[in-house]
Amino acid sequence: MSTTTRVNLMKTIITRVMGYSYGGTTVGTLTGNRVYVSQAPDDTLFPCVVLRAINGQTSPEYQNAREQFDLEVMCYGRPRSSEQGVEQIADLVTQALITWTDGSSGVVFGRSVQRSTIPPVGDASDRELVTVRLVVDVTAWSLSLVGALQA
């Protein structure tokens, strides 16, 4: 995987999130590998994770080769009794992203995390949905810049 394009960057992040192991458990195992970008399919099973890059900015002082953005991570589960499992998934995603530096694909790392457990909505059809939202401050260095720096 690499950081040469946004698509490749998101694939690299998904690989990290799904494969990160703590105590022998991975997000991929807990979600059945249901980690998506932007939106889950309409017929998705739960639990699942949806990732979305928001608020991206490049850094002119690094010739726009460094990008900082927020990675919004939505962890979903159903029914409400699965709440502790969804919280565990959010814990693993947090650990995967804030402990990560990957120089082989460009340097990608998370610096801080905001976390919110979303209360159930009042509508009877949706109150069984469990949602945990993470916003991770991510810095990504383009693979091309890392290569130039190592030369």
N, C-alpha and C positions, 0 to 999 in steps of 0.2 A: 504494500500500500504506500501511498505517497500523499504529499500535500501540494502537488502541482496544480490541481484544480479544486474547486469547492466540492465537486462530486467525489473526487478521490479523498479529500479531507474527511468528508462525512463517512465514507466507507472505512477509513482508518479509525475514526472515532467509534463506529459501530463494532468493529473488530475488537477494539480495546474494551468497550463496555460489555460485550457478550462473553468475552473470554477471561475477564478478570476473575480470579479465584480468591476467596477468603474462606477458610475453614472447609475447603472442598466443595463449596457451592459457587455457581456462576449465575450471572443474569441470564445467560443463554439457557441454562438448565431450568431455572425458575420460571422463565417465560415461554419455554418451548421454542426458543429462537425468534420470538415475535418482537423484534426491534425494528422500528420503521422510521423513515424520514418524512417530516411534514404532516402526514396523516396516516392513520391505520386504515386498512380496507374496511368497508362497511360490514363484512361478515367475519371480522377477526374474532378470535377467541381471547379470553382473558386468562391470566394477566398479560399485559403487553406494555411496551415502552415506545414513546414517540419522541423523536429528537428534532429540534428545529434551531437553526442558527439565526440569531436576530442581532440587531444593533451593531453590525460589522463596521469596522473602520480600519483603514490601512495606516501605516506610519510613514509619512514622507521622509522623516529622518533616517529611515532604513530603505530608501528608494521604493517605498510601498511594497516591500517584500514581506513585511511583518503585518499580520492582521490580528486585531483584537476583536472579539465578539462575545456575545452572551450565547450560551448553548442552553436553550430551554428544553428541559427533560420532563415529560409528563409520564408518570407511571400510573397505569390503570388496572383495576381489578374489579371483579364482580363475583359473588354478592358481597355485601357489607362485612360479612364474617371473614372475608379474606384480607381485611385491613392490615393485620400484622405481617402477612406475606408481602403485601405491596410496600409497606414500610421497609421490610428487609431488602427488597429489590432496590428501593431508593438509597438505602445505606450502601449497597454494593456499587451502584452507579457513582455515588459520591466518592467512595474510596478509589474506584477505578480512575476517575478523572483528576482528583486532586493529588494523587501520588504518581502521576504519569509524566515522564519526559521520554520522547522517542526521537533520538537523533538520526536513526536509520531512514526515516521517511520525511525528514524535515523535523523540526522541533515543535512539538505540540504539548501544551500543558495547561492544566486548570489551576487557577490561583485561589479562588474563593467560591463559596456556594451559598446561595440563599435557598431556604427550604420552607415550603408551606404545605400542610395537609389541608386540602380543600374540604370544607364541611359539605355534607349531603344537601342536595337541593330539595325544596319542598314538594316538587312534583312527584307523585307516587311512582311514575314509570322510571324515574332516574335516581331515586334515593338509595338504591342498592349499589350504585357506582362509587368505587373508592378511587380517589385521585390524589396523588402527591406530585407537587410541582417543584422542580429544582431549576435554578438559574445559575449556571456555572460560568465564571469569567475565564475565557479561554484565550491564550495567545498561541498563534501558529506562525512559524517561520517557514517560508517557502523552501522546498527541497533545493531549488536552484540556488538560493542564497546560501544555504548551509553548505552546499558543494563548493561554492565560490570561497566561503570562509575557510574551508578545510584545505583548499588548494595551496 
